[in-house]
Amino acid sequence: MLLITKVDELFVRWDKPNSPGCAIAVIQNEEIVYQRGYGMANLEYNIPITSNSVFDIASNSKQFTAMCIVLLARQKLLDLDDELQKYIPEIPQYSHPITIRYLIEHTSGLRDYLHLMLFAGMRFENKYSNEEIIALIARQKSLNFEPGTEQLYCNSSYILLAEIVRRISGKSLRVFAQEHIFAPLGMNNTHFHDNFREIVKNRANGYAPKDGGGFQIDMSFHDFCGDGQLYTTIEDLLLWDRNFYHNILGGYGQDLIEEVTTPRKLNNGEIISGAFGLQIGDRGGLKTISHGGSWTGYQSNFIRFPERQFSVICLANLSTLNATKLAFQVADIYLENDYIENIDKPISRSISSINLPVVELQLKVGFYHNPTIGSILELEIKDEKLMAKLASMYFQLIPIDTNHFQSVDNEIDYDIEFSEDITRMIVKLDPGNGIKTYTFEKILDSPKNILVDYPGTYYSAELECGFKINLVDNKLYYKSKSYPPSHLIVAGQNVFIRYLTYIDKFELVRDREGRVIGLYRCCDRVRRLYFSKQ
């Protein structure tokens, strides 16, 4: 079978006139050897996706923000080891310094502003300026961790990097990037989209599935950028790819490329996987330089195999299309004979399952917590089936044997093995770029039967807002400005959660007499944000 036929088969479900889809490019030796558009850029006017379609590439934008900072450092206008407050003094001084390098490496410890906005009830559909977002970041009195000791993905860092570009150069990130990156490379259809009202020729609209079938618009309506909001095309990204082999930016040659593609280290010497808006890894024994992006109705991934001068770009305009998984699958088709090691194979699917009585399934029901990544996985019985709920995902687990289960009909494959005493589980998942393994512990504390001391108003000075917890028919409900009430699920003693696209966890704080005086809100990118009970 021809390689391109194998590639087309991966995208057949979106290659139709009534579906959004994606554009892909396969690049070998700095030339596109295959490119296709699958699906529609605009469903209202029946405009198909082409190589000229303009996409929001979401977090793939970070590598361009980072390059702007590195160019400023090369111009001696800043030092990567300068403290953040030298350029943005309104950010408070913490017990340990935050440098520009820590921002670039996602090791700053700053809380992620996107989750802070959700905690504050700020709707993404509203118009916010960079200044408002920076003020939100600046009100945070605590960090997630000591800078340089961990790596935790942080969008706040790249908002601040964009602001540093503006304050040092006197130009917006959009203008600086245009003058120093896009114009020199001839990327004529690329810009940081800092005005959501602006008309963009050939833009692919972002879409999400609609309840009951079909699709609805899913796009950004804000102006702040740096962590995302780069609009570009497949053909422009080819020019960016070429520059990694023959750099012309700033006249600094390949030394500049070496700087941004060299793995960095934590304070303890541990090598981390990514910096400068890029992830350094390997697949099949070959080095990879990549990054993905996911925001509203846009998904993207750009993978480079520098040792083979081979790249795959996938830009999508559908929120549920897994661009990362598909881009790696395309690479596997072309590089199958080039890999020098076996790649992580997808989670093997069992040929057959067994039947377990409901009473046996019931033993697995409950909440399981991984404190390292801050995730909570809930298992419940529905229609005599074991169902898993993790953030916005809800899927069935079928038994392979008594303590071994696999997911069914879920975009991401899960393989779960319980310990004999069912107090923990080993969870393997395949997001598309290699199998990840995590341990989840069962939350054993029994929830209190009486919930009357939970309701009240809780306020955060760091967010300058609060929320209410109400008790209705012996159920807890969360209510904040701009959003309708949502159900809070009691997950353990003094712990309750609500499901969004992430897990929003609430940990009650009591005084010596056992009275509730406040709570900490936590998620994967915001740790222990305190709210006092009013």
Backbone hydrogen bonds, N-H to C=O, Kabsch-Sander energy under -0.5 kcal/mol:
donor,donor_aa,acceptor,acceptor_aa,energy
6,K,2,L,-1.9
7,V,3,L,-2.2
8,D,4,I,-2.8
9,E,5,T,-1.8
10,L,6,K,-0.9
10,L,7,V,-1.1
11,F,7,V,-0.7
11,F,8,D,-1.0
12,V,9,E,-0.8
14,W,11,F,-1.6
15,D,11,F,-0.9
16,K,14,W,-2.1
19,S,16,K,-1.2
22,C,38,Y,-1.8
23,A,315,L,-2.8
24,I,36,R,-2.5
25,A,313,I,-1.9
26,V,34,Y,-3.0
27,I,25,A,-0.5
27,I,311,S,-3.0
28,Q,31,E,-2.8
29,N,309,Q,-2.7
31,E,28,Q,-1.4
33,V,26,V,-3.0
33,V,31,E,-0.6
34,Y,26,V,-1.3
36,R,24,I,-1.6
38,Y,22,C,-3.2
40,M,19,S,-2.7
41,A,47,I,-2.7
42,N,47,I,-1.8
47,I,42,N,-2.0
49,I,39,G,-2.3
53,S,50,T,-1.4
54,V,202,N,-2.7
55,F,53,S,-0.5
55,F,232,T,-2.8
57,I,55,F,-0.7
57,I,230,L,-2.5
60,N,57,I,-2.1
61,S,58,A,-2.3
62,K,59,S,-1.7
63,Q,60,N,-0.8
64,F,61,S,-1.5
65,T,61,S,-1.5
66,A,62,K,-2.8
67,M,63,Q,-1.5
68,C,64,F,-1.8
69,I,65,T,-1.7
70,V,66,A,-2.4
71,L,67,M,-2.4
72,L,68,C,-1.9
73,A,69,I,-2.1
74,R,70,V,-2.4
75,Q,71,L,-1.5
76,K,73,A,-1.6
77,L,72,L,-2.5
78,L,72,L,-0.6
82,D,79,D,-2.4
84,L,98,I,-3.2
86,K,83,E,-1.6
87,Y,84,L,-1.7
88,I,84,L,-2.0
91,I,88,I,-1.8
94,Y,92,P,-0.6
99,T,97,P,-0.5
100,I,82,D,-2.0
101,R,80,L,-2.3
103,L,99,T,-1.5
104,I,100,I,-2.2
105,E,101,R,-2.0
106,H,102,Y,-0.6
106,H,103,L,-1.1
107,T,102,Y,-2.4
108,S,102,Y,-0.7
112,D,525,R,-1.6
115,H,112,D,-0.5
116,L,112,D,-1.8
117,M,113,Y,-2.7
118,L,114,L,-1.5
119,F,115,H,-2.7
120,A,116,L,-2.1
121,G,118,L,-1.2
122,M,117,M,-2.9
123,R,121,G,-0.6
126,N,123,R,-1.3
128,Y,126,N,-0.6
133,I,129,S,-1.7
134,I,130,N,-2.6
135,A,131,E,-2.1
136,L,132,E,-1.7
137,I,133,I,-2.2
138,A,134,I,-2.6
139,R,135,A,-1.1
139,R,136,L,-0.5
140,Q,137,I,-1.4
144,N,109,G,-3.8
148,G,107,T,-2.9
149,T,146,E,-1.9
152,L,106,H,-2.6
152,L,150,E,-0.5
158,Y,154,C,-0.6
159,I,155,N,-1.5
160,L,156,S,-2.2
161,L,157,S,-1.9
162,A,158,Y,-1.7
163,E,159,I,-1.6
164,I,160,L,-2.2
165,V,161,L,-2.2
166,R,162,A,-1.8
167,R,163,E,-2.6
168,I,164,I,-2.4
169,S,165,V,-2.4
170,G,166,R,-1.9
171,K,165,V,-0.6
176,F,172,S,-2.9
177,A,173,L,-2.7
178,Q,174,R,-2.0
179,E,175,V,-2.4
180,H,176,F,-2.4
181,I,177,A,-2.3
182,F,177,A,-2.2
183,A,178,Q,-2.6
185,L,181,I,-1.7
186,G,182,F,-0.9
186,G,183,A,-0.9
187,M,182,F,-2.6
188,N,186,G,-1.9
190,T,187,M,-1.1
191,H,231,Y,-2.0
193,H,191,H,-0.6
193,H,229,Q,-3.5
194,D,192,F,-1.6
198,E,195,N,-2.1
201,K,199,I,-0.5
203,R,200,V,-1.6
204,A,54,V,-3.0
205,N,41,A,-2.3
205,N,203,R,-0.6
207,Y,297,G,-0.9
207,Y,317,N,-1.4
208,A,216,Q,-2.3
210,K,214,G,-2.1
213,G,210,K,-2.4
216,Q,208,A,-2.5
218,D,206,G,-2.8
221,F,124,F,-0.6
223,D,128,Y,-1.0
224,F,128,Y,-0.6
226,G,228,G,-1.5
231,Y,191,H,-3.0
231,Y,229,Q,-0.6
232,T,55,F,-2.2
234,I,51,S,-0.5
235,E,51,S,-1.1
237,L,233,T,-2.0
238,L,234,I,-1.2
239,L,235,E,-0.9
240,W,236,D,-1.5
241,D,237,L,-2.3
242,R,238,L,-2.3
243,N,239,L,-1.5
244,F,240,W,-0.7
244,F,241,D,-1.1
245,Y,242,R,-1.7
246,H,242,R,-1.3
251,G,248,I,-1.3
252,Y,249,L,-1.8
255,D,252,Y,-0.7
256,L,253,G,-1.2
257,I,253,G,-0.6
258,E,254,Q,-2.5
259,E,255,D,-1.8
260,V,256,L,-1.6
261,T,257,I,-1.1
262,T,259,E,-0.7
266,L,270,E,-2.9
267,N,148,G,-3.2
269,G,266,L,-2.0
272,I,264,R,-2.7
275,A,278,L,-1.5
277,G,104,I,-0.7
278,L,275,A,-1.6
279,Q,290,S,-3.4
280,I,273,S,-4.1
280,I,278,L,-0.5
281,G,279,Q,-0.6
281,G,288,T,-2.6
283,R,286,L,-2.5
286,L,283,R,-1.7
288,T,281,G,-2.6
289,I,304,R,-2.4
290,S,279,Q,-2.4
291,H,302,F,-1.0
293,G,300,S,-2.3
295,W,298,Y,-2.4
297,G,218,D,-1.8
298,Y,295,W,-2.5
299,Q,316,A,-1.4
300,S,293,G,-2.4
301,N,314,C,-2.1
302,F,291,H,-2.0
303,I,312,V,-2.7
304,R,289,I,-2.1
305,F,310,F,-3.9
308,R,305,F,-1.7
309,Q,305,F,-0.6
309,Q,306,P,-0.6
310,F,305,F,-1.7
311,S,27,I,-2.4
312,V,303,I,-2.3
313,I,25,A,-2.3
314,C,301,N,-2.8
315,L,23,A,-2.6
316,A,299,Q,-3.4
317,N,21,G,-2.2
319,S,207,Y,-2.3
321,L,318,L,-1.6
322,N,320,T,-0.6
323,A,321,L,-1.4
326,L,322,N,-2.1
327,A,323,A,-2.5
328,F,324,T,-2.1
329,Q,325,K,-1.8
330,V,326,L,-2.3
331,A,327,A,-2.2
332,D,328,F,-2.4
333,I,329,Q,-1.6
334,Y,330,V,-1.7
335,L,331,A,-2.7
336,E,332,D,-0.7
338,D,335,L,-1.8
339,Y,335,L,-1.8
340,I,284,G,-2.6
341,E,284,G,-1.4
354,I,399,P,-2.5
356,L,354,I,-0.5
360,E,357,P,-1.1
361,L,357,P,-1.9
362,Q,358,V,-2.7
363,L,359,V,-0.6
363,L,360,E,-0.6
364,K,361,L,-1.8
365,V,361,L,-0.5
365,V,362,Q,-1.0
366,G,379,L,-1.9
368,Y,377,L,-2.6
369,H,441,E,-3.5
370,N,375,S,-2.7
374,G,370,N,-1.4
375,S,370,N,-1.0
377,L,368,Y,-3.0
378,E,389,K,-2.5
379,L,366,G,-2.7
380,E,387,M,-2.3
382,K,385,K,-2.5
385,K,382,K,-1.2
386,L,397,L,-0.6
387,M,380,E,-3.3
387,M,385,K,-0.6
388,A,395,F,-3.4
389,K,378,E,-2.6
390,L,393,M,-2.0
393,M,390,L,-2.4
395,F,388,A,-2.1
396,Q,408,V,-0.7
397,L,386,L,-3.0
398,I,406,Q,-2.9
400,I,404,H,-3.8
401,D,404,H,-1.5
404,H,401,D,-1.0
405,F,416,I,-3.1
406,Q,398,I,-2.0
407,S,414,Y,-2.3
408,V,396,Q,-1.7
413,D,430,D,-0.9
415,D,428,K,-2.7
416,I,405,F,-2.9
417,E,426,I,-2.1
418,F,403,N,-2.7
419,S,424,R,-2.4
422,I,419,S,-1.5
425,M,440,F,-2.4
426,I,417,E,-2.9
427,V,425,M,-0.6
427,V,438,Y,-3.2
428,K,415,D,-3.0
428,K,426,I,-0.6
429,L,436,K,-2.4
430,D,413,D,-1.8
436,K,429,L,-2.7
438,Y,427,V,-2.6
440,F,425,M,-2.6
441,E,369,H,-2.8
442,K,423,T,-3.3
443,I,367,F,-3.1
444,L,442,K,-0.9
451,L,449,N,-0.6
454,Y,451,L,-1.7
456,G,469,I,-2.1
458,Y,467,F,-2.8
459,Y,532,S,-2.7
460,S,465,C,-2.6
464,E,460,S,-1.5
465,C,460,S,-1.4
467,F,458,Y,-2.2
468,K,479,K,-2.9
469,I,456,G,-2.6
470,N,468,K,-0.5
470,N,477,Y,-2.6
472,V,470,N,-0.6
472,V,475,K,-2.9
475,K,472,V,-1.2
476,L,488,L,-0.6
477,Y,470,N,-2.6
478,Y,486,S,-3.3
479,K,468,K,-2.4
483,Y,480,S,-1.2
486,S,478,Y,-2.1
488,L,476,L,-2.7
489,I,497,I,-3.3
490,V,488,L,-0.5
491,A,489,I,-0.5
491,A,495,V,-2.3
492,G,495,V,-1.3
495,V,492,G,-2.0
496,F,506,F,-1.9
497,I,489,I,-2.5
498,R,504,D,-1.8
500,L,498,R,-0.5
500,L,502,Y,-2.6
504,D,498,R,-2.4
504,D,502,Y,-0.6
505,K,503,I,-0.7
505,K,522,C,-2.8
506,F,496,F,-2.9
507,E,520,Y,-2.7
508,L,494,N,-2.5
508,L,506,F,-0.5
509,V,518,G,-3.0
511,D,515,R,-2.3
514,G,511,D,-2.0
517,I,509,V,-2.7
518,G,509,V,-1.3
519,L,531,F,-2.5
520,Y,507,E,-2.5
521,R,529,L,-2.4
522,C,505,K,-2.5
523,C,526,V,-2.7
526,V,523,C,-0.6
528,R,526,V,-0.5
529,L,521,R,-2.4
530,Y,528,R,-0.6
531,F,519,L,-2.7
532,S,459,Y,-2.6
533,K,517,I,-2.5
534,Q,457,T,-3.1
